[in-house]
């Protein structure tokens, strides 16, 4: 048996031992359950972000304000998160268990966090705040 075959067998044996560790299996199950619970709590807010007229209006207002400033506003969906980029400015709308949070950043540094309610908040005000304030 060569050195590499012996090494491979030893690694497989270690992996099998880790898989059989009941403590590790329990921790993994708890982590998966916590992730699932968090996803279920975020789901209604993620759906509201994706389908609400607020989001459509926000994208329209950002493009309109950006056009006036001669800045291209690009938007990207990253899973449940909506990311808007305009030169050095970035806004991420992130669904959480408590609602939707807008994270505003300039030059890669976080500038503000704002709670957003798609049913009551004004998309034009959020767009204006993000694009016109320094």
C-alpha positions, 0 to 999 in steps of 0.5 A: 500500500502506498503512502497516498493510499494510506493517507486517503484511508486515514482521512476517510476513517476520520470523516466517518468518525466525525459523521458518527459523533452524536454531539456534532450531529445534534449541533448540525440538526439544531443549526438547520432547524434554526436556519429553517425557522429564520427563513420562515420568519423572513418569508412574508417580508421577502415576498412583500419586498419582491412583489409590492408596488413600493419596490416598483416605485422605488426602482422607478424613483431611483432611476429618475433621480439617477438620470437627473444626476447622470448616474446609472442606478443598477439593481440586482436580486441576491437571493431575498436581498435587493441591491441598488448601486449608483457609483460609490453608493449602495443600498441593500433592502434586506428582509429580516424576521422583524421587517425590511431593513435598508442598509445605505453605504457610501464607498463600502462603509455603512452610512445608515440603517433604515426600517422600511415598511412597504405598505406605509413608507414613501419610496420617493423619499427613500430614493431621494435620501439615498441618492441626494444625501452625502 
